[in-house]
Amino acid sequence: MTVIDDLIEALGTETVLTGEAIGERYRSDASTTGKSLPLAVLRPSNTEQVSLALAICDRHRQPVVPQGGLTGLAGGANARGGDIAISLERMSGVEDVDTAAGTMTVLAGTPLEVAQLVAETAGFLLPIDLGARGSCQIGGNLSTNAGGIRVIRHGVTRDNVLGLEAVLADGTVLSSLNRMVKNNTGYDLRQLFIGSEGTLGIITRCVLRLRPLPAARLTALCAIDSYTHVVSLLKSAQRELAGLSAFEAMWENYFRFNAEALNLTFFDKATPFIVIIEQDANGSDEDKERFETFLGKTFEDGLVTDALIAQSEKEARAFWSVREGHLMDQLLPGLINLDVSLPIGQLDDFAGDCEKALFARFPAAHVSFFGHVGDSNLHVAVWIESPSEHDLHEIDAIAYDLVRKYKGSISAEHGIGTLKRDFLDHSRSQAEIGVMRRIKTALDPNGIMNPGKVIPLRS
Ligand SMILES: Cc1cc2nc3c(=O)[nH]c(=O)nc-3n(C[C@H](O)[C@H](O)[C@H](O)COP(=O)(O)OP(=O)(O)OC[C@H]3O[C@@H](n4cnc5c(N)ncnc54)[C@H](O)[C@@H]3O)c2cc1C
């Protein structure tokens, strides 16, 4: 019997898709890596089916690729020809909200936005939030340790997970569904699966930590004349605004490109930096006044040259629409979005060096910068006309060689997947990569879990 025969016998043809039945969506994630048809797509409905599927694949030494919402930007969910994709899409739903503890238990295939809405209905905030919220899944968020726009206040995904259930390559179900903040009982196994991009097991459900839902949000758009002032503004905001929940910076050409694309004008004059500051608030007039006073003071101190406070949710959305820059992908098809971390004080020096080095090699390139500056996370948007594979590799090499020079990280939040795999040693030591290999071998001795992702191939 082939692996497909065994899978169909155990799970049925409704769960095991092959040939023509495999839809276009399973062929690639949102990265710019190539599309490939998996050998089959499995769509299990529960943990037991995931366990059965993995045990069969392990017996056949059949490589598998977990797939969530396929919004990943590192190629981690892409199947190579011959791989079997395991989609979590049918394992969707919030199982429980514990209002006393402030936790929710969620199936891995639940779209992030669905979980956020359930939390809100129960009076809580699920702090994991990113632009792909409508399509990405909780399991994908955990597997990539997603960052996003609320990290400055509530941490990355890792900081918001209390427990999880995962299935190992041999089908073992590891239930670690802890619900408590404090639990010091030996190795913290959940952390192995968070950020390991499906290379150690498949996450099937998890317990997430919720926070009180803010009654209101105050949002401002600030024009700033130097990067030194951006950093000073960040420090003041962290000191003065108790509920600071976002501090997002756009370099001038990123802001201009996206504002023009959206046909929006905010300021009379261009400035080198534009920052969105957002604060969770209690909805009172006093809170609003404190926010206005804070901004007035930054103006007097010369940190900000101009500022707008959103007077409605619609206005706040307009600020965010420029930052999210969704039209950029349409106007510059094949846009490359590099995601790196650097010491906060050096983000602009890096941007200058990176722009210079990219222009030296690709004089007609579009290069612009934006990022979650409060979390030391910079995004570099690069576009060149009809790039070859070699050009794409050169762009990565230029940026990541500089990241190494600045002692930064080649991935702040998107993960490693295949796109950054060969640059992992720019940010992790050989000893660290060696331990990763040993953990991988211990949990997945036959190497069936998402092979070729994250860990560099042996030469
Ligand atoms: C418009 C847009 C905005 C984005 N903004 C951000 C942002 O602000 N911050 C950020 O961090 N990312 C961002 N991303 C990237 C992406 O949304 C995140 O990486 C997200 O967490 C991926 O979730 P997914 O469900 O789509 O995972 P997928 O793309 O399906 O998979 C990602 C990786 O996780 C693995 N995986 C998926 N599900 C499981 C599971 N249940 N168990 C084990 N492994 C699994 C896959 O094998 C793959 O390696 C953005 C992407 C887009 C398109």
The ligand as an SDF file (V2000), in Angstrom:
LIG
                    3D

 53 58  0  0  0  0  0  0  0  0999 V2000
   -0.6180   41.6130    4.6580 C   0  0  0  0  0  0  0  0  0  0  0  0
    0.2840   40.8630    5.5940 C   0  0  0  0  0  0  0  0  0  0  0  0
    0.6700   41.4690    6.7900 C   0  0  0  0  0  0  0  0  0  0  0  0
    1.5060   40.7770    7.6760 C   0  0  0  0  0  0  0  0  0  0  0  0
    1.8830   41.3990    8.8370 N   0  0  0  0  0  0  0  0  0  0  0  0
    2.6530   40.7480    9.7140 C   0  0  0  0  0  0  0  0  0  0  0  0
    3.0540   41.3730   10.9370 C   0  0  0  0  0  0  0  0  0  0  0  0
    2.7730   42.5280   11.2050 O   0  0  0  0  0  0  0  0  0  0  0  0
    3.7840   40.6260   11.7980 N   0  0  0  0  0  0  0  0  0  0  0  0
    4.1470   39.3380   11.5310 C   0  0  0  0  0  0  0  0  0  0  0  0
    4.7920   38.7070   12.3780 O   0  0  0  0  0  0  0  0  0  0  0  0
    3.7980   38.7420   10.3760 N   0  0  0  0  0  0  0  0  0  0  0  0
    3.0690   39.3960    9.4660 C   0  0  0  0  0  0  0  0  0  0  0  0
    2.7180   38.7870    8.2910 N   0  0  0  0  0  0  0  0  0  0  0  0
    3.1650   37.4120    8.0120 C   0  0  0  0  0  0  0  0  0  0  0  0
    2.1430   36.3140    8.3880 C   0  0  0  0  0  0  0  0  0  0  0  0
    0.8450   36.8210    8.4100 O   0  0  0  0  0  0  0  0  0  0  0  0
    2.4950   35.6870    9.7460 C   0  0  0  0  0  0  0  0  0  0  0  0
    3.7250   35.0230    9.6550 O   0  0  0  0  0  0  0  0  0  0  0  0
    1.4220   34.6890   10.2470 C   0  0  0  0  0  0  0  0  0  0  0  0
    1.6990   34.3940   11.6030 O   0  0  0  0  0  0  0  0  0  0  0  0
    1.3690   33.3940    9.4350 C   0  0  0  0  0  0  0  0  0  0  0  0
    0.2000   32.6810    9.7890 O   0  0  0  0  0  0  0  0  0  0  0  0
   -0.4950   31.6680    8.7570 P   0  0  0  0  0  0  0  0  0  0  0  0
   -1.6150   31.0020    9.4660 O   0  0  0  0  0  0  0  0  0  0  0  0
   -0.8160   32.3480    7.5050 O   0  0  0  0  0  0  0  0  0  0  0  0
    0.6950   30.6270    8.5650 O   0  0  0  0  0  0  0  0  0  0  0  0
    1.2120   29.9100    7.2270 P   0  0  0  0  0  0  0  0  0  0  0  0
    1.7320   30.9080    6.2630 O   0  0  0  0  0  0  0  0  0  0  0  0
    0.2180   28.9510    6.7200 O   0  0  0  0  0  0  0  0  0  0  0  0
    2.4490   29.0900    7.8520 O   0  0  0  0  0  0  0  0  0  0  0  0
    3.5490   29.7550    8.4320 C   0  0  0  0  0  0  0  0  0  0  0  0
    4.4950   28.7060    9.0360 C   0  0  0  0  0  0  0  0  0  0  0  0
    3.8750   28.0780   10.1550 O   0  0  0  0  0  0  0  0  0  0  0  0
    3.7160   26.6710    9.9220 C   0  0  0  0  0  0  0  0  0  0  0  0
    2.4030   26.3190   10.4590 N   0  0  0  0  0  0  0  0  0  0  0  0
    1.2040   26.8500   10.1410 C   0  0  0  0  0  0  0  0  0  0  0  0
    0.2430   26.3340   10.9220 N   0  0  0  0  0  0  0  0  0  0  0  0
    0.8490   25.4370   11.7430 C   0  0  0  0  0  0  0  0  0  0  0  0
    0.4050   24.5880   12.7950 C   0  0  0  0  0  0  0  0  0  0  0  0
   -0.8840   24.5470   13.1660 N   0  0  0  0  0  0  0  0  0  0  0  0
    1.3160   23.8220   13.4230 N   0  0  0  0  0  0  0  0  0  0  0  0
    2.6220   23.8330   13.0700 C   0  0  0  0  0  0  0  0  0  0  0  0
    3.1030   24.6200   12.0930 N   0  0  0  0  0  0  0  0  0  0  0  0
    2.2220   25.4270   11.4490 C   0  0  0  0  0  0  0  0  0  0  0  0
    3.8830   26.4750    8.4270 C   0  0  0  0  0  0  0  0  0  0  0  0
    4.4060   25.2040    8.1150 O   0  0  0  0  0  0  0  0  0  0  0  0
    4.8660   27.5880    8.0870 C   0  0  0  0  0  0  0  0  0  0  0  0
    6.1780   27.1770    8.3610 O   0  0  0  0  0  0  0  0  0  0  0  0
    1.9330   39.4710    7.3580 C   0  0  0  0  0  0  0  0  0  0  0  0
    1.5380   38.8630    6.1500 C   0  0  0  0  0  0  0  0  0  0  0  0
    0.7380   39.5480    5.2660 C   0  0  0  0  0  0  0  0  0  0  0  0
    0.3240   38.8700    4.0040 C   0  0  0  0  0  0  0  0  0  0  0  0
  1  2  1  0
  2  3  1  0
  2 52  2  0
  3  4  2  0
  4  5  1  0
  4 50  1  0
  5  6  2  0
  6  7  1  0
  6 13  1  0
  7  8  2  0
  7  9  1  0
  9 10  1  0
 10 11  2  0
 10 12  1  0
 12 13  2  0
 13 14  1  0
 14 15  1  0
 14 50  1  0
 15 16  1  0
 16 17  1  0
 16 18  1  0
 18 19  1  0
 18 20  1  0
 20 21  1  0
 20 22  1  0
 22 23  1  0
 23 24  1  0
 24 25  2  0
 24 26  1  0
 24 27  1  0
 27 28  1  0
 28 29  2  0
 28 30  1  0
 28 31  1  0
 31 32  1  0
 32 33  1  0
 33 34  1  0
 33 48  1  0
 34 35  1  0
 35 36  1  0
 35 46  1  0
 36 37  1  0
 36 45  1  0
 37 38  2  0
 38 39  1  0
 39 40  1  0
 39 45  2  0
 40 41  1  0
 40 42  2  0
 42 43  1  0
 43 44  2  0
 44 45  1  0
 46 47  1  0
 46 48  1  0
 48 49  1  0
 50 51  2  0
 51 52  1  0
 52 53  1  0
M  END
$$$$
